[in-house]
Amino acid sequence: MQANSGSGMAVDDECKLKFLDLKAKRNYRFIVFKIEGQKVVVEKLGQPDESYENFTASLPSDECRYAVFDFDFITNENCQKSKIYFIAWSPEVSTVRMKMVYASSKDRFKRELDGIQVELQATDPSEMSLDIIKARAY
């Protein structure tokens, strides 16, 4: 576990291991991460058959989270593809301090997860609707 010199935030090894499982083995549909004390930890693992709705429902309405979502889609050429999204969830109603901690640690945490293809920032569920996810896939 390494500490971030910028924010003092450490990343639990499990975060990287589970992300690799999602990316390489597709064992999970999504992973929700939270900052606990001075480190980022895995909060929830979404099973491969879970939907985008299951994913959005697992984000708290009043607290920040980081999340990755493995989105499957069919291209215009009829090819099956997937993209890994990194979502920085920062609801308006969460505390200013929490928003600052998540914002200041985001880039460092994201660098630990090698293979993210699309990043989204969302302060409200409408900013990460399935339509937006689909639009960013192509």
Secondary structure, DSSP 8 states (H G I E B T S, - for coil): --B-TTT--EE-HHHHHHHHIIIII---SEEEEEEETTEEEEEEEE-TT--HHHHHHTS-SSS-EEEEEEEEEE-TT--EEEEEEEEEE--TTS-HHHHHHHHHHHHHHHHHSTT--EEEEESSGGGG-HHHHHHHH-
